[in-house]
Every structure is written in C-alpha cells, then in structure tokens.
Amino acid sequence: MSARLVEEVFASALPAWVKPFAAAYATFAADDGSRVYPSIRTIARMVSRHPRRAQYATAVLRDLGVLREVEISRRHTSTEYHFHADQLPRTADGAQFLLRFPQAERKVG
C-alpha cells in the first residue's frame, strides 16, 4: 500500500467522483506505482459503487494515463496496472482534464 500515492490522488485536480476510485487503485500500488491488479469488483466494493461505475472510472483513469496496463487479464486473473501519479491533473482549473476530454468544455454565451 502506498499512502504517498493516495495523498497525491486527493491533492490532485481529478473530478471529485473519480478520486475515490483512483485512491482505491493507489492503495494496491507499491511506492513506485507498480503491481496494481485488483479486480473491478474489488474496486467497486471498496468505494461502495456499482461495478459498471468502477469500469467507467477505470476507463477515465486509463484515458488520463494515470493507469497503464502492464498485463491484460486472462482467465481467473485481473489486469495488472502501473499507477502513474505524475499523470494526475495538477491545476485546479481543470485545463489538463479538458485537454484530454474536450467535450467537457463549457459553452460560454
């Protein structure tokens, strides 16, 4: 478990609904971000959400580059990820988030 990574998650500019999922993944990581392989069901149970919501949050974290697949799941195993804390959005205005998700930009007018 990496308390340092969990702290970085909560200090980041991730949207509030994604932070618990990212923190759950970070609890499984070594200090260097390696060896992260919980199942979607485990993550969903940790944050008391439906597994579909955990799947969606995992996809968002992968799109942001926070989670990168090391080994894809096979029968009776979970996907192994590497947790990249350096990819967490740092700006409070969400500019980094909008670069990867331009559809989230608000229309002014």
C-alpha positions as CSV (number, residue, x, y, z in Angstrom):
1,M,0.0,0.0,0.0
2,S,1.3,3.4,-0.9
3,A,0.0,6.2,1.4
4,R,2.1,8.7,-0.6
5,L,0.1,7.9,-3.8
6,V,-3.2,8.1,-2.0
7,E,-2.2,11.6,-0.7
8,E,-1.3,12.6,-4.3
9,V,-4.7,11.5,-5.6
10,F,-6.6,13.6,-3.0
11,A,-4.3,16.6,-3.7
12,S,-4.9,16.4,-7.4
13,A,-7.4,18.2,-9.6
14,L,-9.2,15.0,-10.5
15,P,-13.0,15.3,-10.6
16,A,-14.4,14.5,-7.1
17,W,-16.3,11.4,-8.3
18,V,-13.1,9.8,-9.7
19,K,-10.9,10.4,-6.7
20,P,-12.2,7.5,-4.6
21,F,-11.6,5.1,-7.4
22,A,-8.1,6.4,-8.0
23,A,-7.4,6.2,-4.3
24,A,-8.6,2.6,-4.2
25,Y,-6.2,1.7,-7.0
26,A,-3.4,3.6,-5.3
27,T,-3.9,1.5,-2.1
28,F,-2.9,-1.6,-4.0
29,A,0.2,0.0,-5.6
30,A,3.8,-0.2,-4.4
31,D,5.5,3.2,-3.8
32,D,6.8,3.2,-7.3
33,G,3.3,2.6,-8.7
34,S,3.8,-1.0,-9.8
35,R,1.9,-4.2,-9.0
36,V,-1.6,-2.8,-9.2
37,Y,-4.0,-5.7,-10.0
38,P,-7.3,-5.5,-8.1
39,S,-10.5,-6.6,-9.9
40,I,-13.2,-4.2,-10.9
41,R,-15.5,-5.9,-8.4
42,T,-12.9,-5.3,-5.6
43,I,-12.6,-1.6,-6.5
44,A,-16.4,-1.2,-6.7
45,R,-16.8,-2.8,-3.3
46,M,-14.1,-0.6,-1.8
47,V,-15.9,2.6,-2.8
48,S,-19.5,1.2,-2.4
49,R,-20.4,1.7,-6.0
50,H,-21.8,-0.5,-8.8
51,P,-19.1,-2.4,-10.9
52,R,-20.2,-0.6,-14.0
53,R,-19.3,2.8,-12.4
54,A,-15.9,1.3,-11.4
55,Q,-15.4,0.2,-15.1
56,Y,-16.2,3.7,-16.3
57,A,-13.9,5.3,-13.7
58,T,-11.1,2.8,-14.6
59,A,-11.6,3.8,-18.3
60,V,-11.3,7.5,-17.4
61,L,-8.1,6.8,-15.3
62,R,-6.7,4.9,-18.3
63,D,-7.5,7.7,-20.7
64,L,-5.8,10.2,-18.4
65,G,-2.7,8.0,-18.3
66,V,-2.9,7.5,-14.5
67,L,-3.4,3.8,-15.0
68,R,-1.5,2.0,-17.7
69,E,-1.9,-1.7,-18.5
70,V,1.1,-3.9,-17.9
71,E,-0.6,-7.2,-18.5
72,I,-4.1,-7.7,-19.7
73,S,-6.3,-10.1,-17.8
74,R,-6.6,-13.7,-18.7
75,R,-8.8,-16.4,-17.3
76,H,-9.0,-16.1,-13.5
77,T,-6.7,-13.2,-13.3
78,S,-7.1,-9.4,-13.1
79,T,-5.5,-6.9,-15.4
80,E,-2.2,-5.6,-13.9
81,Y,-1.7,-1.8,-14.0
82,H,1.0,0.6,-13.2
83,F,-0.1,3.7,-11.4
84,H,1.4,7.0,-12.8
85,A,0.9,9.7,-10.2
86,D,2.8,12.1,-12.5
87,Q,-0.2,12.0,-14.9
88,L,-2.7,13.2,-12.2
89,P,-4.1,16.6,-13.2
90,R,-2.4,19.3,-11.1
91,T,-4.3,22.5,-12.0
92,A,-7.4,23.5,-10.1
93,D,-9.0,25.0,-13.2
94,G,-9.0,21.6,-14.9
95,A,-7.1,22.7,-18.0
96,Q,-5.3,19.3,-18.1
97,F,-8.6,17.5,-17.9
98,L,-10.0,19.5,-20.8
99,L,-7.1,18.7,-23.0
100,R,-7.9,15.0,-22.8
101,F,-11.7,15.4,-22.6
102,P,-12.6,18.4,-24.8
103,Q,-16.3,17.5,-24.8
104,A,-16.4,18.6,-21.1
105,E,-15.7,22.3,-22.1
106,R,-18.5,24.6,-21.1
107,K,-20.1,26.8,-23.8
108,V,-20.0,30.5,-22.8
109,G,-22.7,32.7,-24.3
